[in-house]
Amino acid sequence: MKTLGAVLAGGRSMRFGSDKAAAMLAGHSLLDHAIAALHPHVDAAIVVGRVVAGLPPVADWPAPDRGPLGGIAGALRHARANGFEQLLSISVDCVRLPPDLRAQLAPAPAFLESQPVIGLWPVSACDELETLLGEDRDRSMKAFARRIGARAVAAAFVPPNINSPGDLDRLADL
């Protein structure tokens, strides 16, 4: 299946205290690390929520500040318009992934139980996500997953979750 990869990078980084995507780890930004980690798993990659040289601009949908679901909705819309069948989403602080991630998540829809934003989503779920974002109900990743019947995948790999500069420092020490 033709798979588009999306790094979700449109957040406000409120807990981090500064632009998390630009934070440096081992001489590269977290965004650069996330793009590099995603590439082996997908046919093409995009960054949602910010402009990145060499990649098509993709905005959160329907507007910024809708959390990860807004980023996934923007990515699914882009995937649908460009002939992709599924989307592999990760967060901007996901600096490494297991080598068999796509196989662990197949078939879509599925997500990592430890970090639901890391998921494999069928493009056919786009309309359902747009409907969810238009409602005044639970707009969490798990609500979307339940709504489309996505599986939670328990994996030995637990991706780093960088919510503060201290988390980044601890990761750098490893």
Buried (B, 14 or more C-beta within 10 A) or exposed (E): EEBBBBBBBBBEBEEBEEBBBBBEBEEEBBBBBBBBBBEEBBBBBBBBBBEBEEBEEBBBBEEBEBBBBBBBBBBBBBBBEEEBBBBBBBBBBBBEBBEEBBEBBBEBBBBBBBBBBBBBBBBBBBEBBBEBBEEEEEBBBEEBBEBBEBBBBEBEBEBBEBBEEEBBEEBEEE
